[in-house]
Amino acid sequence: MLESFFSGYLDEDFAAEHGTPEGALRAWRMGARENQQLDREARRLIEIATSTSFDTVAAFIRRDLGSSWRPADLKRLMKLFAPVSRSKIRR
């Protein structure tokens, strides 16, 4: 699900279509049935990101997940998935 979200909603047109990454996530949630799976995968991504070089995580998001959006840092990634990250990640 992460790949579908990042490549389909945070593509090169996401700013024009959704305004912000959070707008893209709202659009995803309105049309997707796999929200719980996306939340699980987002939690796992954040868990990995807390113990990995953020440059590596950002490269993974762009290269492997197909996103045009590149979060500036871990806090920005956590902000996107705020309810998910607050529920499981304490930092």
C-alpha positions in Angstrom: 0.0 0.0 0.0 2.8 2.4 0.7 4.1 2.1 -2.8 0.5 2.7 -4.2 0.1 5.8 -2.0 3.5 7.3 -2.6 3.7 6.6 -6.4 0.0 7.3 -7.1 -0.7 10.2 -4.8 2.7 11.8 -4.2 3.7 11.8 -7.8 5.0 14.8 -9.8 1.5 16.4 -9.9 0.6 16.0 -6.2 1.1 19.7 -5.4 -1.3 20.8 -8.2 -3.8 18.0 -7.4 -3.7 17.9 -3.6 -1.8 20.9 -2.4 0.2 19.2 0.3 1.3 15.6 1.2 -1.5 15.7 3.9 -4.0 16.6 1.2 -2.8 13.7 -0.9 -3.2 11.4 2.2 -6.8 12.7 2.7 -7.6 12.0 -0.9 -6.1 8.5 -0.6 -8.2 7.8 2.5 -11.4 8.9 0.9 -11.0 6.4 -2.0 -9.1 3.5 -0.5 -10.3 0.5 1.4 -6.8 -0.5 2.5 -6.3 2.3 5.1 -5.4 -0.1 7.9 -2.8 -1.8 5.7 -1.4 1.7 4.8 -1.2 2.6 8.5 0.6 -0.6 9.3 3.1 -0.1 6.6 3.6 3.6 7.5 4.2 2.6 11.1 6.9 0.2 10.0 8.5 2.8 7.7 8.7 5.2 10.6 10.1 2.6 12.9 12.8 1.8 10.3 13.4 5.6 9.7 14.1 6.2 13.4 17.1 3.8 13.3 18.4 4.5 9.8 20.1 7.4 8.1 17.3 9.7 6.9 19.1 10.1 3.5 18.7 6.4 3.0 15.0 6.6 3.9 14.4 9.6 1.7 16.1 7.8 -1.2 14.0 4.7 -0.6 10.8 6.8 -0.7 11.8 8.4 -4.0 13.5 5.4 -5.7 11.6 2.4 -4.4 8.2 3.8 -3.6 8.2 6.1 -6.7 7.4 9.3 -4.9 8.2 12.8 -6.2 7.8 14.2 -2.7 10.9 14.1 -0.6 10.4 14.8 3.1 13.1 17.1 4.5 13.6 15.0 7.7 12.1 12.4 10.0 9.8 14.9 11.7 8.2 15.8 8.3 7.6 12.1 7.5 6.1 11.6 10.9 3.9 14.7 10.5 2.4 13.2 7.3 1.5 10.1 9.2 0.9 11.9 12.5 -2.0 9.8 14.0 -0.2 6.6 13.0 3.2 7.7 14.3 1.8 9.1 17.6 0.0 5.9 18.3 3.1 3.7 18.1 6.3 5.7 18.0 7.5 7.6 21.0 10.4 9.8 20.3 
